[in-house]
Every structure is written in structure tokens, then in C-alpha cells.
Amino acid sequence: MAESNLLWSLLFGSIGTGYLLFARQQRRILPFVCGTGLILLPMLLDNLLVLLPGCGLLLALPWYWRD
């Protein structure tokens, strides 16, 4: 794994953890699903060109589609 992939994975995993904590506090399902995806997606994808748009979509989804 390249160093850039490791750093992007750390960033997205940290943001995903924040989404999970927010979802638990507010009892909302969409941030929970997106947070789980942000934690798991970097573990499953090794290609940076697929990882960045996928995680970007998961980051933006709770902002555009509110419960």
C-alpha cells in the first residue's frame, strides 16, 4: 500500500468515526451508514482513483439528503 493511500484511509476513517459518534448521539441512520462506509471502504479498496470519489460521495450524502 502506498503512503498516500494510507494517509487518505486514515483521514476517511477518522471522519467516519466522527459520523458514527454523531449518529449515535442524534439517533440518525444516514450518518451511521455513511460513517460505517467511510470506515470500511478504505479497507476494501486499494485503488486511489476509486477510493476518493467513493468516500467523497459518502462524505457529502448526509449534507444533501437530510432525515
BELVENSUL-V349136 format. One record per residue. N is the residue number from 1. RES is the residue in one small letter. SS is DSSP state (H for helix, E for strand, C for the rest). PSI is psi in whole degrees, 0 to 359 (* if undefined). Layout:
n=[N | N]
res=[RES | RES]
ss=[SS | SS]
psi=[PSI | PSI]
This chain:
n=[1 | 2 | 3 | 4 | 5 | 6 | 7 | 8 | 9 | 10 | 11 | 12 | 13 | 14 | 15 | 16 | 17 | 18 | 19 | 20 | 21 | 22 | 23 | 24 | 25 | 26 | 27 | 28 | 29 | 30 | 31 | 32 | 33 | 34 | 35 | 36 | 37 | 38 | 39 | 40 | 41 | 42 | 43 | 44 | 45 | 46 | 47 | 48 | 49 | 50 | 51 | 52 | 53 | 54 | 55 | 56 | 57 | 58 | 59 | 60 | 61 | 62 | 63 | 64 | 65 | 66 | 67]
res=[m | a | e | s | n | l | l | w | s | l | l | f | g | s | i | g | t | g | y | l | l | f | a | r | q | q | r | r | i | l | p | f | v | c | g | t | g | l | i | l | l | p | m | l | l | d | n | l | l | v | l | l | p | g | c | g | l | l | l | a | l | p | w | y | w | r | d]
ss=[C | C | H | H | H | H | H | H | H | H | H | H | H | H | H | H | H | H | H | H | H | H | H | H | H | H | C | C | H | H | H | H | H | H | H | H | H | H | H | H | H | H | H | H | C | C | C | H | H | H | H | H | H | H | H | H | H | H | H | H | H | H | H | H | C | C | C]
psi=[135 | 160 | 323 | 321 | 321 | 317 | 319 | 320 | 320 | 317 | 310 | 325 | 323 | 317 | 322 | 323 | 320 | 320 | 319 | 318 | 320 | 317 | 324 | 320 | 319 | 351 | 54 | 143 | 323 | 313 | 330 | 314 | 317 | 321 | 318 | 319 | 320 | 333 | 319 | 328 | 316 | 336 | 330 | 330 | 133 | 342 | 122 | 330 | 339 | 327 | 315 | 311 | 324 | 314 | 327 | 321 | 317 | 329 | 319 | 338 | 313 | 337 | 327 | 332 | 98 | 150 | *]
